């Protein structure tokens, strides 16, 4: 079922026709150092946000409740008949040279699913839960407060870290269609930094060090030829006003999308956090001309049968956000899921959420890259 909802967006650069393997490179926009397709994605995300809200789900086509790696499968599609307009993937462990991610998904599979999402016309987003380059622990190892300093120029782990970022560059550069078109993605590094549960968090580095980390990351990607990425800045819901939100903001030339991550534990607190954080990014987005989004959210296990239309939709529909993304449906932890699957208590309400004129799924956006 394709609602279209009055939106005639064309986001995909090329219609995948059986016209043979013509070798062509996408047009390059020298003024912005980004491909034409990437510039079109940026422009169309702004158009989307004035019309509706794209729904997103992490690792949607990689695995779900009771299945793993099945071609074309999606818990979201099984419930409502369409794929999410946004699918996010994580690159954790790519820095180690591993062939599978920290969630045990082959990077070759992630690459293919990004291409599949591009063919549908939807968008892919990338996060990176990388290892701790100083201690050897994971992203959540906050036992040392000098990790960020150690990877900056002059630090003991600078060379190691630049090599790690270049592995991300190689992956993003490898996202090409059979026609040689580089597929644009939204890269969302160093997220939830206003908390202190990651080694790049608020208590683990100064604002200046965090900004330098962001600048260095983008510089390496650009130097490596990555011209098919947009960048998303996504703290948690800790900031209480625009000043706090912008305290570690790396700059308009290094950010395309601003958002935040927040999850429901207590409903009243969740709604209050959504309202506060949405008002903050709405204000900043207007002043800085940035796309706004809810980059991660959800209610683990979705025990509320009316959560989609009773809690989430009323909180977000009055703001011009480009997308709202819920976290993954873990196949190895059957109580750890954030989108419904067939028979789940909120599945029927999710169908109503899907039918709402304001919500956009893959068939609604059609293509974000033209």
N, C-alpha and C positions, 0 to 999 in steps of 0.2 A: 504494500500500500504506500503510494507516494503522495504525501499531503501537498507538497510544494508550497502551500501557504502564501501564495502570491510572490514568491521569491524566485527569480530566474537567474540564479548565480551560476557562473561557469568557472569552476575552480581547477579543473584538470587541464594541463597544457595540451595534451594530445589525445585524440580519440584513438583507442587501441584497435586499429583496423588490420585486417589481414592483407597488408600491403607490402610484405617482405621486409627484411632487416635493413632498411635504409639507415645508413650511418650518418647521423647529424647531431651536432651539438646545440644545446639550447642557447638562445640569444643572451648575451651578457650585458648587463646594465653597468657601464663603467662609472657612472656618476655615483652609484651607491655601492659598488663592489658586490652586487648580488645579481643572480640570474633573473631574467624577466619573470619566470614562473614564481620565484620567491617574492618579487615585488608585487606580483598579482595576488599572491596569497595574502600578503600584508593588506593590500587595498580591499580585498574581498572580506577579510576578517572584520574590517571596519563597517562594511556594508551589512554583514551578518548581524553585528551587534545592534544595528538600528532596526532590525526586522524580527529577530528571534534569538533564541539561546540554543547553541549546539550542545548535545549531550555527549559526554565522553566517559570511557571506561578503561581502566588500566589493564593491559595484557588481554584484552577482550577475546581475541581470536587465537591466543596461544594455549589456553586451558580454561577449565571452569569446574563447576561442581560435578564430579563423577566422570570427567573426561580430560584428556591431555593430548594436545597436538593433532587433533583431528582436522583435516582440511575443510575449511569453510564453516566450521562450527563456531557458535557464539551463544553464550547464555542469553544475552540481550536479544539477539535475533530469534532465538527459540521462543522467547516470551512475546515479543511485539512484531516480529516479521521483518525487522530491518536492523542493520548494523549501526553502531554509534557513529556520529559524525566525526568524533575525535577518538582516537585510540592512542594511549600512551604506552611506552616501553621503557625498560631500564637497562642501562649499559654497565651496571656493576660487574666487575671482574674482567671487563675488556682490557683494563689497564694491566692485568697480569698476563695477558696473552692467552687467556683461556678460550676455549671454543664454546662454552656455555656461560650464561649469565648467573648472577647470584641466586636467581630463582629457577635455575636449572633449565633454561630455555636456550637452545643453540642460537648463536648470533646469526647463523645462516637463516634460521627460521624467522627471527626478528626482521632481518632484511627483507625476506619474502613477504612478510605480513605488511611491512611499510609500503612495498610496491603494490600489494593487493589493495590496501586502503587508498592509495593514490589513484588506482584504476577506478575505484568506486566514486572518487571525487572528494573523499573526506580527508582529514588532516591527521598527521601523526606527531606526537610529542615525545621527547626523550628526556628522561631524568638519569642521574648518575650517582648511585650509591657506591662510591669507590672505596677502596681500602684506605687505611691510615698509613701514609707513606713513611711516617716516623716510627711507629710502634709495630706495624705489621698487622694490627687489629682491623676491625671493620669500621664502617662509617660511624658507628655508635660508640667507638672507643674514644672516650674523652678523658683518658688518664693523663694526658700531657697537654698543656696549654700553649705549646710552642710549635704545633704542627704547621699552621698556616705560615708562620714566620719562617719555618724551615724550608718551605717550597718556593718562597719568593726569591728574586734575584739575590745572590750572595748567600743564600741559605744552604744547609748541608744536603737537602733533598731536592734542590732546584732542578738539577739535571735529570734526576729520576722522574720528577713530576712532569717536566716538559715532554719527556718521552711518553708518559701516560696520556697526556692530553693529545699528543699526536696519534695515538691509537684510536682515540675518538674521532679525530680528523679523518683518518683513513676509513673508518666505518661510514661517516656521513658522506664522504666523497664517493664511496662505493655504491651509494643509493642511486642507481641509474636504471632507466628502462632499457628495453632491447633496442630502442632508437637512440640511446645515448643521452637522453634527457635526465638531468640530475633532479631527483625528487626533493622538494623542499620539506624541511621538518622544523618544528619548534623545539629548540634546545633549552632546558630548564635546569641549569646547574646551581649548586650551592643553595638549595632551597631550605625553607624553615630555619633560616639562620637567626631569627629573632628568639628562638629557643636555644637551649644549650645541650641538646642530645646528639648533635653531630660535631665532628672535630672542627668544623668551620663555624660553629655557633657563637652566639653573642658573648658568652663568658670565655670563649677560647681564642678570641682575636679582637683586635681593636677595629673600629670602623674603617680606619685608614688601611689596615692590613686586609680586611675583607674586600674593600674596593680594589685594592691592588691585585688580589687573587682573581677577581672577576675580570679586570682589565687584562691581566696576563693570559687568562684562559682564552678570551676572545681574540687577543692578538695572535696567539699560537694557532688557533683555528684559521684565522684569516691568512696568516703567513703560509699555512699548509694548503691554501687554495680552497678552503670551505667558503663557497659563495651561495650555498643553498640552505642556509640556516637563519631563522629568526630566533631571538633570545627573550626568555621570560624570566622575570624577577618575581619570586614568590616567597615572601616571609610567611610566618604563621599569623595567628590572629592576636598576637601579643601587643602590637602597636595600638595605642589609644587615640592617636591623632595623626594628622599628615606629617607633622614634624618628626615624630618617632618612626613613622613608616619610611621616611626618606633619609633617615640617619645613616644608613649604610648603602643607599642607592648609588650605583656606580656611574650613572650619567645617562642622559637621553640618547647619546650616540651609541650606547652599548646595550640598550634595552628596547624591545618592541612591544612587549606585553607585560602588564603588571597585574598581579593577582595576589592570592593568599591561600593558605591551606588551613582548614579547620574541620573538626569531626564532632559528631554528636555523641555526648555521654549523658548530659542532662538537657532535656528539650528546651527549657527556658534559657539556659545559658547559651545553648547553641544558636537559638534564634537571635539572642542579643549580640553574640559575636558576629553572626552573619550581617546583621543590620549595621553594626558599627564599622566592620571591615569593608562592606560594600560602599557605605557612604564615604569612607576614606579614599578608596581607589577610584570611585566615581569622580570625586573632586580633583584628585591628582591627574587622572586620565584626561580630564577636560583641559587642565592647565598645561600639561606636558604633551598633549596630543598622542596619548597611548591607548592601545586596546586594553580592555579590562576583562578579567576572567576569574572564576573560582577554580584554581589549578588543582586542588585536591579537596575532596570532602566525602561525607558518607556517614552511615550509621551501621556499625558492624552487626551482621546478622539480620538487619532490618526487621526487628520484631513488631514494628508498628505497621499494621495492614494498610493504613492510609498515609504512610510517610511521604510518598512522592507528591501527592496533590494536597495533603493536609499540612505538611511542614516545609518541604523544600521549595515547591513551586511558589507558594504565596510569598516566601522570603526573597526570592530572586527575580520574580517577573517584572518588578518595577524598575529594575536597573538595566542599563544597556551592556550587559556582559556578553562577550562573544561565545563563551562556553562554560559549562560546569562539568567537572570530571570527578567520578567516584572511583575508589580504589579497587583492587583486584578481587576476583573470586578464586581463592587459593584451593587448588586440588589436593594439596597435602594437609590442609587444615580446614575441615569441612564446615566449621563454624565461623571461619574468617572470610566473609564475602560481603560485598557492598552493592551489587546489582542482583536483581531477582533471577531465578531460574524457574523452569516450569514446575508449578506446584508450590512454590514458595509463597508465604503468607501475603506478601505485598505484590505479587505478580499481576493480579487483576488491576490494582491501583496503578501499577506501572504502565499498563496498557492505556489507561485514562491519561496519564502523564504524557505518554507518547502521542496520543491523539490531540492533545492541546495545541491550539494554533501557535503558541509561543515556542514550543519545543521543536528542535530540528535534529533529524537523524540523517544518515548517509544519503538516502534517496532524496531528501529535501534540499540538501545543499548542491547535489548533483556534481559539481566540480568547482574547486576553490582556486584553480591555478591558471585560468584563462583571463 
